[in-house]
């Protein structure tokens, strides 16, 4: 499989960066509610990307993230002043990586170009990549759906990276921890690798990933 893949493309949130690392700050602001806020925020964030795509009402990911936070706070009955809201939103610019990510990316970058393709707004993505010192590893670039004005799993999003890298989709490996994203990439024609950190069942969307691993180290074993 390794010799058939010319480039590797990664989802960002939940794949490289732990979105629930915001729960530490959330817990300090709302004792006993941090984890619940993080879960509600992320779930609504994803839901709003899908709904806005279906409605044809694109709004950039920073605005979607803000709207989802406001909904999550209200749903849990939490009062947050402007400072607390800004602090929570700023956490998306300094999310922690999962523990194995830096070493795995360094190993993978030795063999082929790496890129990111994410729902994130370009400013958000660039900030979190720089914060974690990962910029030199992504020779293929850090790409955002913002250029297509629609969110994953719309086919036009995956086409962005195909056009940018000039690599045929059949020779592109796409890595995501989101089962629906892996399905979208596979449907588009990429080799789809699902990082199934939660041990979830495969999505029933008519396609299956080419391989499933438990973390990014498993991708190294597959293709390095």
Secondary structure, 3 states (H helix, E strand, C coil): CHHHCCEEEECCECCCECHHHHHHHHHHHCCCCHHHHHHHHHHHHHHHHHHHHHHCCCCCHHHHHHHHHHHHHHHCCCCCCHHHHHHHHHHHHCCCECCCHHHHHHHHHCCCEEEEEECCCHHHHHHHHHHCCCHHHCCCEEEEHHHCCCCCCCHHHHHHHHHHHCCCHHHEEEEECCHHHHHHHHHHCCEEEEECCCCCCCCCCCCCCCEEECCHHHHHHHHC
